[in-house]
Amino acid sequence: MVIGEVDVRPIRPDERRHWDALMDEHHYLGFRQFAGRGLRHVAE
């Protein structure tokens, strides 16, 4: 498998609900909220 260039960026405000839902569904610990401040990123 060859992976080309990957861009990582902070999510936009309109992506937050979707990001939270994907993390809750796919992360092995699930996701409810950050304990303190947190950064949400997406890789494209």
SEMAR-687198 format. One record per residue: x, y, z of N, C-alpha, C, O in turn. Coordinates in pm, whole numbers. Layout:
<sites>
+--------+--------+--------+--------+--------+--------+--------+--------+--------+--------+--------+--------+
!     nu !     nv !     nw !    cau !    cav !    caw !     cu !     cv !     cw !     ou !     ov !     ow !
+--------+--------+--------+--------+--------+--------+--------+--------+--------+--------+--------+--------+
!      X !      Y !      Z !      X !      Y !      Z !      X !      Y !      Z !      X !      Y !      Z !
...
+--------+--------+--------+--------+--------+--------+--------+--------+--------+--------+--------+--------+
</sites>
This chain:
<sites>
+--------+--------+--------+--------+--------+--------+--------+--------+--------+--------+--------+--------+
!     nu !     nv !     nw !    cau !    cav !    caw !     cu !     cv !     cw !     ou !     ov !     ow !
+--------+--------+--------+--------+--------+--------+--------+--------+--------+--------+--------+--------+
!     85 !   -117 !      0 !      0 !      0 !      0 !     89 !    123 !      0 !    186 !    131 !     75 !
!     55 !    218 !    -84 !    128 !    344 !    -91 !     32 !    454 !    -48 !    -79 !    466 !    -99 !
!     79 !    533 !     45 !     -1 !    646 !     92 !     68 !    773 !     45 !    187 !    792 !     67 !
!     -9 !    858 !    -19 !     45 !    985 !    -66 !     47 !   1087 !     47 !     52 !   1053 !    165 !
!     43 !   1211 !      8 !     46 !   1321 !    104 !    -79 !   1322 !    190 !   -190 !   1302 !    140 !
!    -62 !   1346 !    319 !   -173 !   1356 !    413 !   -169 !   1493 !    478 !    -66 !   1535 !    532 !
!   -280 !   1562 !    474 !   -291 !   1691 !    541 !   -368 !   1672 !    671 !   -471 !   1605 !    673 !
!   -318 !   1729 !    780 !   -385 !   1725 !    909 !   -420 !   1868 !    946 !   -336 !   1958 !    941 !
!   -547 !   1887 !    981 !   -594 !   2022 !   1013 !   -693 !   2015 !   1129 !   -755 !   1912 !   1151 !
!   -708 !   2125 !   1202 !   -814 !   2132 !   1303 !   -950 !   2124 !   1234 !   -965 !   2169 !   1120 !
!  -1048 !   2067 !   1301 !  -1182 !   2062 !   1242 !  -1242 !   2201 !   1237 !  -1204 !   2291 !   1313 !
!  -1337 !   2218 !   1145 !  -1416 !   2341 !   1140 !  -1529 !   2329 !   1242 !  -1568 !   2218 !   1278 !
!  -1582 !   2441 !   1289 !  -1691 !   2435 !   1387 !  -1809 !   2350 !   1343 !  -1872 !   2284 !   1426 !
!  -1841 !   2351 !   1212 !  -1956 !   2272 !   1164 !  -1927 !   2122 !   1159 !  -2019 !   2044 !   1135 !
!  -1803 !   2080 !   1180 !  -1766 !   1938 !   1178 !  -1764 !   1874 !   1317 !  -1748 !   1753 !   1329 !
!  -1781 !   1953 !   1420 !  -1763 !   1903 !   1557 !  -1859 !   1789 !   1592 !  -1815 !   1688 !   1647 !
!  -1984 !   1804 !   1563 !  -2083 !   1700 !   1599 !  -2050 !   1568 !   1529 !  -2059 !   1461 !   1590 !
!  -2012 !   1576 !   1400 !  -1976 !   1455 !   1326 !  -1849 !   1392 !   1381 !  -1841 !   1270 !   1397 !
!  -1749 !   1474 !   1411 !  -1622 !   1425 !   1468 !  -1648 !   1352 !   1599 !  -1597 !   1242 !   1620 !
!  -1727 !   1414 !   1688 !  -1759 !   1351 !   1817 !  -1830 !   1217 !   1797 !  -1799 !   1120 !   1867 !
!  -1924 !   1211 !   1703 !  -1998 !   1087 !   1677 !  -1905 !    978 !   1623 !  -1915 !    863 !   1664 !
!  -1815 !   1014 !   1532 !  -1721 !    915 !   1478 !  -1627 !    863 !   1586 !  -1599 !    743 !   1592 !
!  -1578 !    951 !   1671 !  -1490 !    907 !   1780 !  -1564 !    814 !   1875 !  -1509 !    714 !   1919 !
!  -1689 !    847 !   1908 !  -1767 !    762 !   1998 !  -1792 !    625 !   1936 !  -1792 !    524 !   2007 !
!  -1812 !    621 !   1806 !  -1841 !    494 !   1738 !  -1717 !    409 !   1715 !  -1724 !    286 !   1729 !
!  -1604 !    471 !   1682 !  -1488 !    394 !   1636 !  -1371 !    387 !   1733 !  -1290 !    295 !   1722 !
!  -1359 !    478 !   1829 !  -1246 !    473 !   1922 !  -1270 !    363 !   2025 !  -1383 !    345 !   2072 !
!  -1167 !    289 !   2058 !  -1184 !    174 !   2146 !  -1233 !    211 !   2286 !  -1288 !    125 !   2355 !
!  -1215 !    334 !   2329 !  -1268 !    379 !   2458 !  -1399 !    456 !   2444 !  -1459 !    494 !   2544 !
!  -1442 !    479 !   2320 !  -1559 !    563 !   2300 !  -1521 !    709 !   2321 !  -1403 !    741 !   2336 !
!  -1619 !    796 !   2321 !  -1591 !    938 !   2342 !  -1715 !   1005 !   2397 !  -1823 !    994 !   2339 !
!  -1701 !   1074 !   2506 !  -1809 !   1156 !   2562 !  -1768 !   1302 !   2558 !  -1838 !   1386 !   2502 !
!  -1654 !   1333 !   2618 !  -1599 !   1468 !   2615 !  -1455 !   1462 !   2662 !  -1413 !   1364 !   2723 !
!  -1381 !   1567 !   2632 !  -1244 !   1576 !   2679 !  -1242 !   1608 !   2828 !  -1331 !   1677 !   2877 !
!  -1142 !   1559 !   2898 !  -1119 !   1598 !   3037 !  -1029 !   1721 !   3031 !   -906 !   1707 !   3027 !
!  -1087 !   1838 !   3030 !  -1010 !   1961 !   3012 !  -1017 !   2004 !   2866 !  -1107 !   1963 !   2793 !
!   -924 !   2086 !   2826 !   -923 !   2136 !   2689 !   -869 !   2030 !   2595 !   -784 !   1950 !   2634 !
!   -918 !   2028 !   2474 !   -871 !   1931 !   2376 !   -876 !   1988 !   2236 !   -949 !   2084 !   2209 !
!   -799 !   1931 !   2149 !   -797 !   1972 !   2008 !   -852 !   1860 !   1923 !   -815 !   1744 !   1941 !
!   -939 !   1892 !   1832 !   -995 !   1795 !   1739 !   -931 !   1821 !   1603 !   -932 !   1933 !   1552 !
!   -875 !   1716 !   1546 !   -810 !   1726 !   1415 !   -869 !   1622 !   1321 !   -928 !   1523 !   1364 !
!   -851 !   1646 !   1193 !   -892 !   1552 !   1089 !   -776 !   1538 !    991 !   -707 !   1636 !    962 !
!   -755 !   1417 !    941 !   -652 !   1392 !    839 !   -721 !   1371 !    706 !   -816 !   1293 !    695 !
!   -673 !   1440 !    607 !   -731 !   1428 !    472 !   -624 !   1383 !    375 !   -652 !   1366 !    256 !
+--------+--------+--------+--------+--------+--------+--------+--------+--------+--------+--------+--------+
</sites>
